[in-house]
Amino acid sequence: MDNKDHLGEKLRLKELADEDRYFGERDREILVSLKARQAAEQEGARCEQSRGRCPQCGNPLSVQSVYDKTTLECLLCQGVWLHADKRPTVVNSSTWFVTFLQGLGWWRTFNRHGD
């Protein structure tokens, strides 16, 4: 009987260890998903807070019109921000802008059509 009790006790301890492992793994998975959700919420809040602000200095951006296209301009640091879909029309209709970008060596970055 003593041997049977000893084996029964070992089996009970193994079951408890397996149960602890199972719940520990489940808790880790829950924590990972909670951290991922919290990170996504923080990123969304940061994006919402920075909307309409200059990426360099954080000043509010002002809407300006250039060749009938709107751009965003920072009055503090003089930065001009173009949306990717508006960039070709503003760049191609402005010779001074093309000259400026060529002088900086950035023309290939903006001119993907090989003009």
MODELLER restraints for C-alpha pairs under 7 A, 6 or more apart:
rsr = mdl.restraints
at = mdl.atoms
rsr.add(forms.Gaussian(group=physical.xy_distance, feature=features.Distance(at['CA:52:A'], at['CA:60:A']), mean=5.91, stdev=0.5))
rsr.add(forms.Gaussian(group=physical.xy_distance, feature=features.Distance(at['CA:52:A'], at['CA:61:A']), mean=5.60, stdev=0.5))
rsr.add(forms.Gaussian(group=physical.xy_distance, feature=features.Distance(at['CA:53:A'], at['CA:59:A']), mean=5.39, stdev=0.5))
rsr.add(forms.Gaussian(group=physical.xy_distance, feature=features.Distance(at['CA:53:A'], at['CA:60:A']), mean=4.36, stdev=0.5))
rsr.add(forms.Gaussian(group=physical.xy_distance, feature=features.Distance(at['CA:53:A'], at['CA:61:A']), mean=5.24, stdev=0.5))
rsr.add(forms.Gaussian(group=physical.xy_distance, feature=features.Distance(at['CA:54:A'], at['CA:60:A']), mean=6.12, stdev=0.5))
rsr.add(forms.Gaussian(group=physical.xy_distance, feature=features.Distance(at['CA:54:A'], at['CA:61:A']), mean=5.83, stdev=0.5))
rsr.add(forms.Gaussian(group=physical.xy_distance, feature=features.Distance(at['CA:54:A'], at['CA:74:A']), mean=6.12, stdev=0.5))
rsr.add(forms.Gaussian(group=physical.xy_distance, feature=features.Distance(at['CA:59:A'], at['CA:74:A']), mean=6.74, stdev=0.5))
rsr.add(forms.Gaussian(group=physical.xy_distance, feature=features.Distance(at['CA:59:A'], at['CA:76:A']), mean=6.94, stdev=0.5))
rsr.add(forms.Gaussian(group=physical.xy_distance, feature=features.Distance(at['CA:60:A'], at['CA:74:A']), mean=6.84, stdev=0.5))
rsr.add(forms.Gaussian(group=physical.xy_distance, feature=features.Distance(at['CA:61:A'], at['CA:72:A']), mean=5.79, stdev=0.5))
rsr.add(forms.Gaussian(group=physical.xy_distance, feature=features.Distance(at['CA:61:A'], at['CA:73:A']), mean=5.40, stdev=0.5))
rsr.add(forms.Gaussian(group=physical.xy_distance, feature=features.Distance(at['CA:61:A'], at['CA:74:A']), mean=4.88, stdev=0.5))
rsr.add(forms.Gaussian(group=physical.xy_distance, feature=features.Distance(at['CA:62:A'], at['CA:72:A']), mean=5.52, stdev=0.5))
rsr.add(forms.Gaussian(group=physical.xy_distance, feature=features.Distance(at['CA:62:A'], at['CA:73:A']), mean=5.10, stdev=0.5))
rsr.add(forms.Gaussian(group=physical.xy_distance, feature=features.Distance(at['CA:62:A'], at['CA:74:A']), mean=6.15, stdev=0.5))
rsr.add(forms.Gaussian(group=physical.xy_distance, feature=features.Distance(at['CA:63:A'], at['CA:70:A']), mean=6.50, stdev=0.5))
rsr.add(forms.Gaussian(group=physical.xy_distance, feature=features.Distance(at['CA:63:A'], at['CA:71:A']), mean=5.81, stdev=0.5))
rsr.add(forms.Gaussian(group=physical.xy_distance, feature=features.Distance(at['CA:63:A'], at['CA:72:A']), mean=4.71, stdev=0.5))
rsr.add(forms.Gaussian(group=physical.xy_distance, feature=features.Distance(at['CA:63:A'], at['CA:73:A']), mean=6.25, stdev=0.5))
rsr.add(forms.Gaussian(group=physical.xy_distance, feature=features.Distance(at['CA:64:A'], at['CA:70:A']), mean=5.53, stdev=0.5))
rsr.add(forms.Gaussian(group=physical.xy_distance, feature=features.Distance(at['CA:64:A'], at['CA:71:A']), mean=5.27, stdev=0.5))
rsr.add(forms.Gaussian(group=physical.xy_distance, feature=features.Distance(at['CA:64:A'], at['CA:72:A']), mean=6.00, stdev=0.5))
rsr.add(forms.Gaussian(group=physical.xy_distance, feature=features.Distance(at['CA:64:A'], at['CA:73:A']), mean=6.56, stdev=0.5))
rsr.add(forms.Gaussian(group=physical.xy_distance, feature=features.Distance(at['CA:65:A'], at['CA:71:A']), mean=6.09, stdev=0.5))
rsr.add(forms.Gaussian(group=physical.xy_distance, feature=features.Distance(at['CA:67:A'], at['CA:90:A']), mean=6.78, stdev=0.5))
rsr.add(forms.Gaussian(group=physical.xy_distance, feature=features.Distance(at['CA:69:A'], at['CA:90:A']), mean=6.86, stdev=0.5))
rsr.add(forms.Gaussian(group=physical.xy_distance, feature=features.Distance(at['CA:71:A'], at['CA:80:A']), mean=6.82, stdev=0.5))
rsr.add(forms.Gaussian(group=physical.xy_distance, feature=features.Distance(at['CA:71:A'], at['CA:81:A']), mean=6.02, stdev=0.5))
rsr.add(forms.Gaussian(group=physical.xy_distance, feature=features.Distance(at['CA:71:A'], at['CA:82:A']), mean=5.47, stdev=0.5))
rsr.add(forms.Gaussian(group=physical.xy_distance, feature=features.Distance(at['CA:72:A'], at['CA:80:A']), mean=5.76, stdev=0.5))
rsr.add(forms.Gaussian(group=physical.xy_distance, feature=features.Distance(at['CA:72:A'], at['CA:81:A']), mean=5.04, stdev=0.5))
rsr.add(forms.Gaussian(group=physical.xy_distance, feature=features.Distance(at['CA:72:A'], at['CA:82:A']), mean=6.66, stdev=0.5))
rsr.add(forms.Gaussian(group=physical.xy_distance, feature=features.Distance(at['CA:73:A'], at['CA:79:A']), mean=5.63, stdev=0.5))
rsr.add(forms.Gaussian(group=physical.xy_distance, feature=features.Distance(at['CA:73:A'], at['CA:80:A']), mean=4.44, stdev=0.5))
rsr.add(forms.Gaussian(group=physical.xy_distance, feature=features.Distance(at['CA:73:A'], at['CA:81:A']), mean=6.14, stdev=0.5))
rsr.add(forms.Gaussian(group=physical.xy_distance, feature=features.Distance(at['CA:74:A'], at['CA:80:A']), mean=6.50, stdev=0.5))
rsr.add(forms.Gaussian(group=physical.xy_distance, feature=features.Distance(at['CA:91:A'], at['CA:97:A']), mean=6.27, stdev=0.5))
rsr.add(forms.Gaussian(group=physical.xy_distance, feature=features.Distance(at['CA:91:A'], at['CA:98:A']), mean=6.33, stdev=0.5))
rsr.add(forms.Gaussian(group=physical.xy_distance, feature=features.Distance(at['CA:98:A'], at['CA:107:A']), mean=6.94, stdev=0.5))
rsr.add(forms.Gaussian(group=physical.xy_distance, feature=features.Distance(at['CA:101:A'], at['CA:107:A']), mean=4.99, stdev=0.5))
